[in-house]
């Protein structure tokens, strides 16, 4: 492991106003939150992680959730100040906060910017009121666009999410919606196909035949439209679901995809540091109680085997347009890339035009990107 390489910090805020029916993230609805207790606990867990990653620089901070835009800006400021005191920040440190576009949260944007956040990721999710309601979103389109306008005034870098492949979506409707979205002028967009996740309300509706997604052929067409329109607008695909102007990629997420070290704090947060996997307790109250008692909310702390590291890096790295480099793969996992692969499957998929396997490493072709999960199942040794 390269101890000179900067690290990333993920901060999980688990609370939401409502639970969206498609969401399987660790998010919870609570009538009230003790802001000071949560600030103190997050700072305590941050100190715990910093003690185990000494002497590193900090490349990025990402406030995710849940809905971190429900956090008091003073808490965000305290975490940023503490993190950059524990680890010297890189000159170009990226600090991202996820936000939902309700008017209450949008009013906090100035406070987040003053705290040090320089990049906002906004959960618009759809540009249609009926679909926003069906997705269980607590905002309407007017609120979403107003929040986007406020965000672009306060932050130098703004991204937003849209979910496509929604029930009833056609090539024409998605082309119109995405064309409108690209006209908003942001430098980054995350565009996700709707998937049915186990344990969600959508999963229950789907099982009963009460929720029908577009068929496989339509889904493939929508993916192609997404890639073509974003490229034409100057935001090419750099990861299967992420699109950015050159130089505006999410530097924090690239740490995940290139299997760098990152600390994760807050309920349910995962971390990867020097070959060790960490995971926090998911239930907010259980996490808070353990932090108060022990200084951390750790649920699992496991040294990963070489094979486990290799598998994780395959899963993460193949999603990138640039793929997986041979030198970095061996440096991060301790295994040669070829030894982690079923080379017969790699050769077959390369012949089919889904993969490129060359001196630089392994990467998906444009045809392979929509079926990344199927490819991974084939090639893992």
C-alpha positions in Angstrom: 0.0 0.0 0.0 1.3 3.5 -0.9 1.2 5.6 2.3 2.0 8.7 0.3 -1.3 8.5 -1.6 -4.0 10.8 -0.3 -7.1 9.4 1.4 -10.8 10.2 1.2 -13.3 10.7 4.0 -17.0 9.6 3.8 -19.4 11.0 6.4 -22.8 9.3 6.6 -25.9 11.3 7.8 -28.6 8.7 8.1 -31.8 10.8 8.4 -34.4 11.7 5.8 -37.7 13.5 5.7 -39.3 10.5 4.1 -38.1 7.0 3.0 -38.2 6.8 -0.8 -39.8 3.5 -2.1 -36.9 2.6 -4.3 -34.1 3.3 -1.8 -32.1 0.6 -0.1 -29.6 3.0 1.5 -29.1 3.2 5.2 -31.7 6.0 5.7 -34.1 6.6 8.6 -37.0 8.9 9.4 -37.0 10.4 12.9 -39.3 13.0 14.4 -36.3 14.8 16.1 -32.5 14.6 16.0 -30.2 15.8 18.8 -27.8 17.8 16.6 -25.2 18.4 19.3 -25.1 14.7 20.2 -24.6 13.8 16.6 -21.9 16.4 16.0 -20.0 15.1 19.0 -20.3 11.5 18.0 -19.2 12.1 14.4 -16.2 14.1 15.7 -15.3 11.3 18.1 -15.5 8.7 15.3 -13.4 10.9 13.0 -10.7 11.1 15.7 -10.8 7.3 16.0 -10.2 6.9 12.3 -7.5 9.5 12.1 -5.5 7.7 14.8 -5.5 4.7 12.5 -4.5 6.6 9.4 -1.6 8.8 10.6 0.6 10.8 8.3 -1.8 10.9 5.3 -3.1 13.8 3.2 -6.8 14.3 2.7 -8.0 14.4 -0.9 -11.7 14.7 -0.4 -14.7 14.7 2.0 -18.1 13.4 1.0 -21.2 14.0 3.1 -23.7 11.3 2.0 -26.8 9.8 3.3 -29.6 9.7 4.1 -30.0 13.4 3.5 -27.0 15.3 4.7 -28.5 18.7 3.7 -30.6 18.2 6.8 -27.4 18.7 8.9 -26.8 22.0 10.5 -24.1 23.9 8.6 -22.3 24.3 11.9 -21.9 20.6 12.1 -20.6 20.3 8.6 -18.1 23.1 9.4 -17.0 21.4 12.6 -16.3 18.1 10.7 -14.4 19.8 7.9 -12.3 21.7 10.4 -11.5 18.6 12.4 -10.8 16.5 9.3 -8.4 19.0 7.9 -6.7 19.3 11.3 -6.3 15.5 11.5 -5.0 15.2 7.9 -3.3 18.0 5.9 -5.6 18.7 3.0 -4.5 18.5 -0.6 -4.3 21.8 -2.3 -7.2 20.9 -4.5 -9.3 19.1 -1.8 -12.9 18.4 -3.0 -15.7 18.7 -0.4 -19.1 17.4 -1.6 -22.4 17.4 0.1 -25.5 15.6 -1.1 -28.7 17.6 -0.9 -32.4 17.2 -1.5 -34.1 20.2 -3.2 -36.8 21.1 -0.6 -37.0 24.8 0.2 -35.8 24.2 3.8 -32.6 22.5 2.7 -32.0 25.0 -0.2 -32.0 27.8 2.3 -29.0 26.2 4.0 -26.8 26.2 0.9 -25.1 29.5 1.8 -24.2 28.1 5.2 -22.7 24.9 3.6 -20.6 27.0 1.2 -19.4 29.1 4.1 -18.5 25.9 6.0 -16.2 24.9 3.2 -18.3 22.7 0.9 -17.3 23.4 -2.7 -19.3 20.8 -4.6 -23.1 20.1 -4.2 -24.8 16.9 -5.5 -28.5 17.5 -5.8 -31.1 14.7 -5.9 -33.5 16.0 -8.5 -34.3 12.4 -9.7 -36.9 13.4 -12.3 -38.1 16.5 -14.2 -41.8 15.4 -14.1 -44.2 16.1 -11.2 -46.1 12.8 -11.6 -42.9 10.8 -11.6 -41.5 12.6 -8.6 -44.6 11.7 -6.7 -44.4 8.1 -7.9 -40.8 8.0 -6.7 -41.8 9.2 -3.3 -39.8 12.4 -3.5 -40.6 15.1 -1.0 -40.2 17.9 -3.6 -41.9 19.0 -6.8 -40.3 20.1 -10.0 -40.6 23.8 -9.2 -38.8 23.3 -5.9 -36.1 21.2 -7.6 -35.3 23.8 -10.2 -35.3 26.6 -7.7 -32.9 24.6 -5.5 -30.7 24.0 -8.5 -30.6 27.7 -9.3 -29.6 28.5 -5.6 -26.9 25.8 -5.7 -25.4 27.2 -8.9 -25.1 30.6 -7.2 -23.3 29.2 -4.1 -21.1 26.4 -5.4 -18.4 26.3 -8.0 -19.2 22.7 -8.9 -22.8 21.3 -9.0 -23.9 17.8 -10.0 -27.4 16.4 -10.0 -29.0 12.9 -10.1 -31.7 11.7 -12.4 -33.3 8.3 -12.4 -34.4 7.0 -15.8 -35.8 3.7 -17.0 -38.8 4.6 -15.0 -42.3 2.9 -15.5 -43.8 4.1 -18.7 -40.7 5.8 -20.0 -40.1 5.8 -23.7 -37.2 6.8 -25.9 -38.9 10.0 -26.8 -39.8 11.0 -23.2 -36.3 10.3 -21.9 -34.7 12.2 -24.9 -36.8 15.2 -24.1 -36.1 15.1 -20.3 -32.4 14.5 -20.6 -32.0 17.2 -23.3 -33.7 19.7 -20.9 -31.5 18.5 -18.0 -28.3 19.0 -20.1 -29.4 22.6 -20.7 -29.1 23.5 -17.1 -25.3 23.9 -17.5 -23.9 21.7 -14.7 -20.5 20.1 -15.2 -21.5 16.7 -13.8 -24.5 14.4 -13.9 -25.3 11.1 -12.3 -27.9 9.2 -14.4 -29.1 5.9 -12.9 -31.3 3.3 -14.3 -34.1 2.4 -11.9 -33.4 -1.0 -10.3 -35.6 -3.0 -8.0 -33.7 -3.4 -4.7 -34.6 -6.1 -2.2 -36.5 -4.9 0.9 -37.8 -1.7 -0.7 -41.5 -0.9 -1.2 -40.9 -1.0 -5.0 -39.7 -4.6 -4.6 -42.9 -5.5 -2.9 -45.0 -3.7 -5.6 -42.9 -5.3 -8.4 -43.4 -8.8 -6.9 -47.2 -8.2 -6.9 -47.2 -7.1 -10.6 -48.1 -3.6 -9.6 -44.9 -2.0 -10.8 -43.6 -2.7 -14.3 -40.3 -1.4 -15.7 -39.5 -0.9 -19.3 -38.5 -4.1 -21.1 -34.8 -5.1 -21.7 -34.8 -3.7 -25.3 -36.2 -0.3 -24.2 -33.7 -0.2 -21.3 -30.8 -0.8 -23.6 -32.1 1.9 -25.9 -32.4 4.4 -23.0 -28.8 3.6 -22.0 -27.6 4.4 -25.5 -29.5 7.6 -25.6 -28.0 8.6 -22.3 -24.5 8.0 -23.5 -25.0 9.7 -26.9 -26.7 12.9 -25.5 -24.2 13.4 -22.7 -21.3 13.0 -25.0 -22.7 15.4 -27.5 -23.2 17.9 -24.7 -19.6 17.7 -23.6 -20.2 15.5 -20.6 -19.0 12.1 -21.7 -19.4 8.9 -19.7 -16.4 8.3 -17.4 -18.1 5.7 -15.2 -21.1 3.6 -16.1 -23.6 6.0 -14.5 -21.6 9.2 -14.3 -20.9 11.9 -16.9 -18.8 15.0 -16.6 -16.9 17.7 -18.5 -13.2 16.8 -18.6 -11.6 17.7 -15.3 -15.0 17.8 -13.4 -15.2 14.1 -12.5 -16.0 13.3 -8.8 -12.5 12.9 -7.4 -14.0 11.4 -4.2 -15.8 8.6 -6.1 -12.7 8.0 -8.2 -11.0 7.0 -5.0 -13.6 4.2 -4.6 -13.4 3.1 -8.2 -9.6 3.0 -8.2 -9.6 1.2 -4.8 -7.8 3.9 -2.8 -7.9 4.2 0.9 -10.9 5.9 2.5 -12.3 6.3 6.0 -16.0 6.0 6.6 -17.8 7.4 9.7 -21.4 7.5 10.7 -24.1 4.8 10.8 -23.6 2.1 8.2 -20.6 3.7 6.7 -18.0 1.5 5.0 -14.3 2.2 4.9 -11.2 0.6 3.2 -7.9 1.4 4.8 -4.6 -0.4 4.0 -6.3 -3.7 3.2 -8.8 -3.5 6.1 -12.6 -3.3 5.6 -14.6 -1.4 8.1 -18.3 -1.1 8.6 -20.3 0.8 11.2 -23.5 -0.2 12.9 -26.5 0.7 10.8 -29.2 1.7 13.3 -28.6 5.3 14.3 -29.4 4.8 18.0 -27.2 1.7 18.3 -24.3 3.5 16.5 -24.7 6.6 18.8 -24.7 4.5 21.9 -21.6 2.6 20.9 -19.7 5.8 20.0 -20.5 7.2 23.4 -19.3 4.0 25.1 -16.3 3.1 23.0 -15.4 6.1 20.8 -16.5 4.4 17.6 -19.6 2.7 16.2 -17.7 -0.2 14.5 -19.8 -3.3 13.6 -17.1 -5.1 11.6 -13.3 -4.7 11.2 -11.8 -7.3 8.9 -8.4 -7.7 7.2 -9.1 -8.6 3.6 -7.3 -11.5 1.9 -5.5 -10.8 -1.4 -8.3 -12.6 -3.3 -10.9 -10.4 -1.6 -9.1 -7.3 -2.4 -8.7 -8.4 -6.0 -12.4 -9.2 -6.3 -13.4 -5.8 -4.9 -11.1 -3.9 -7.1 -12.4 -5.8 -10.2 -16.0 -4.9 -9.2 -15.2 -1.2 -8.6 -12.6 -0.6 -11.3 -14.3 -2.1 -14.3 -17.1 0.5 -14.0 -14.6 3.2 -15.0 -14.3 4.1 -18.7 -10.5 3.9 -18.3 -10.8 0.5 -16.7 -8.2 -1.2 -14.5 -4.5 -0.6 -14.9 -2.2 -3.6 -14.4 0.4 -1.7 -12.3 -2.2 -0.2 -9.9 -4.1 -3.4 -9.6 -1.0 -5.3 -8.4 0.0 -2.4 -6.1 -3.4 -2.2 -4.4 -4.2 -5.9 -4.2 -0.9 -7.8 -4.1 -2.0 -9.9 -7.1 -1.3 -9.7 -10.8 -4.4 -8.7 -12.8 -4.2 -11.8 -14.9 -4.2 -14.1 -11.9 -7.5 -12.5 -10.7 -9.2 -13.3 -14.0 -10.8 -16.2 -15.8 -8.6 -15.6 -18.9 -10.7 -17.9 -21.1 -13.8 -15.8 -20.3 -11.8 -12.6 -20.9 -10.7 -13.8 -24.3 -14.2 -14.9 -25.3 -15.8 -11.6 -24.2 -13.0 -9.6 -26.0 -13.8 -11.5 -29.2 -17.5 -10.6 -28.7 -16.5 -6.9 -28.5 -17.3 -6.4 -24.8 -13.8 -6.1 -23.3 -10.4 -4.8 -24.2 -7.5 -6.7 -22.6 -4.1 -5.1 -23.5 -0.8 -3.9 -22.0 -2.5 -1.1 -20.2 -5.0 -3.3 -18.4 -8.7 -4.3 -18.7 -11.6 -2.1 -19.7 -15.1 -2.4 -21.0 -15.9 -1.4 -24.6 -18.9 0.9 -25.2 -20.9 -2.3 -26.0 -19.8 -3.9 -22.7 -20.7 -1.0 -20.4 -24.5 -1.7 -20.2 -23.8 -5.3 -19.1 -21.0 -4.7 -16.7 -22.5 -6.9 -14.0 -22.8 -9.8 -16.4 -19.3 -9.4 -17.5 -18.0 -9.4 -14.0 -19.7 -12.6 -13.2 -18.0 -14.2 -16.2 -14.4 -12.9 -15.7 -13.8 -13.2 -12.0 -11.4 -16.1 -11.4 
